[in-house]
Structure formats: structure tokens, C-alpha cells
Amino acid sequence: MFGAFRATPPLFGGLLWKIPWRLSTPQKRRQRKRLRLVDNVVSIVDNALKKQNLESTTKLERWKEEMLTEAEMRPKDKYTMFDRKEKRYRKGIHKLPKWTRVSQRINPPGF
């Protein structure tokens, strides 16, 4: 209770790790950069397969059909994701665990 390891007011109650409700400008910039890097890797793999006269894999073709590139995505889809438990069915992408490593490009139509 007393001494060097006594509880501080934030530890008495409430959330210790507070996540802001919106992404900061540098976080948005890094998110766009990550999306562009993924798009770049997909195009490089596709070009390499074409150069070797190999047919593209079905997974690569499916990715190109379903996923939008960073330039084609709306800002709403770049920075938020669908969540049926949220009040307006959207929450910031930074609230998703491991959001820097998981692709969240597809959302249900109309949301």
C-alpha cells in the first residue's frame, strides 16, 4: 500500500491503457503506406509469374478480384472497420488487435 509500489490514481479504477477514439495523422500515413506496400507485393508477384509464363495462383487472382487497391479505397474503409456491436456499425481500425498485420479491406455492402 505504501512505499515505492503504492497504487496510483489511474490504477485505482478506470482503463489503464487508453486508446484514442480516432487515428492520429501519422498513424493514418503509416496505414496508407502499409496498404500500398501490400499492393506493391501483389503486383510484383503477379509480374514475376507472368515473366516466367506461369499461370497465377487462384489465391492471387482472388485477391486481385476482391480486394481494392489503396487508391481505390474510400477513406472510411481505410481507417475504420465494420463491427456489428458498435452504435453506428463502424469502429476505428486501430482498435482491432494486431491491426498493423491484418488486412481489413472488405466490409459488408452498405456499411
C-alpha positions in Angstrom: 0.0 0.0 0.0 2.7 2.4 1.0 6.1 2.9 -0.4 7.6 2.7 -3.9 4.9 0.3 -5.2 1.8 2.0 -4.0 -1.2 2.2 -6.3 -1.5 5.4 -8.3 -4.9 7.1 -9.1 -5.0 5.6 -12.7 -4.6 2.1 -11.2 -7.4 2.6 -8.6 -10.0 2.5 -11.3 -10.7 3.0 -15.0 -8.9 1.9 -18.0 -5.2 1.9 -17.7 -4.3 1.7 -21.4 -6.5 4.4 -23.1 -6.9 4.1 -26.8 -7.9 7.4 -28.5 -11.1 7.2 -30.5 -9.6 8.4 -33.7 -6.3 7.7 -35.5 -3.7 10.4 -35.5 -2.3 11.8 -38.7 1.0 9.8 -38.5 -1.0 6.6 -37.9 -3.1 7.3 -41.0 0.0 7.9 -43.0 1.6 4.7 -41.9 -1.7 2.8 -42.6 -1.8 4.1 -46.2 1.9 3.2 -46.6 1.2 -0.4 -45.3 -1.7 -0.7 -47.8 0.5 0.5 -50.7 3.3 -1.9 -49.7 0.8 -4.9 -49.8 -0.4 -3.7 -53.2 3.2 -3.4 -54.4 4.0 -7.0 -53.3 0.9 -8.4 -55.0 1.8 -6.6 -58.3 5.5 -7.8 -58.1 4.4 -11.4 -57.6 1.9 -11.2 -60.4 4.6 -9.7 -62.8 7.1 -12.3 -61.8 4.6 -15.1 -62.6 3.8 -13.5 -65.9 7.5 -13.2 -66.8 8.1 -16.9 -66.1 5.0 -17.8 -68.2 3.4 -19.4 -65.2 -0.3 -19.1 -64.5 -1.2 -17.1 -61.5 -2.3 -18.9 -58.5 -6.0 -18.9 -57.6 -5.4 -17.1 -54.4 -3.6 -14.3 -56.2 -6.4 -14.0 -58.7 -9.0 -13.9 -56.0 -7.0 -11.2 -54.1 -6.9 -9.0 -57.2 -10.6 -9.5 -57.9 -11.9 -9.0 -54.3 -9.5 -6.5 -52.7 -9.4 -2.9 -53.7 -6.0 -1.1 -54.0 -5.2 1.7 -51.6 -6.0 4.3 -54.3 -9.5 2.8 -54.9 -10.4 2.6 -51.3 -12.6 5.2 -49.6 -11.1 6.8 -46.5 -13.9 5.4 -44.5 -12.7 1.9 -45.4 -9.0 2.7 -44.9 -9.3 3.8 -41.3 -12.5 2.1 -40.0 -13.9 -1.4 -40.0 -17.3 -2.9 -39.6 -18.4 -4.0 -36.1 -21.9 -5.1 -35.5 -21.7 -4.3 -31.8 -20.8 -0.7 -32.3 -23.5 2.0 -32.3 -23.0 3.1 -35.9 -21.5 -0.3 -37.0 -18.1 1.2 -37.5 -15.0 1.4 -35.3 -11.5 2.7 -35.7 -9.2 0.1 -37.3 -6.6 0.8 -34.5 -9.0 -0.9 -32.0 -8.6 -4.2 -33.8 -5.9 -6.4 -32.2 -2.8 -6.7 -34.4 -4.3 -4.1 -36.8 -0.9 -3.5 -38.4 -0.7 -7.1 -39.5 -4.3 -8.0 -40.5 -5.8 -6.9 -43.8 -9.2 -5.2 -43.3 -10.1 -4.1 -46.8 -13.6 -5.7 -47.2 -16.6 -4.5 -45.4 -20.3 -5.6 -45.8 -22.1 -3.6 -48.5 -23.9 -0.6 -47.3 -21.7 -0.1 -44.2 
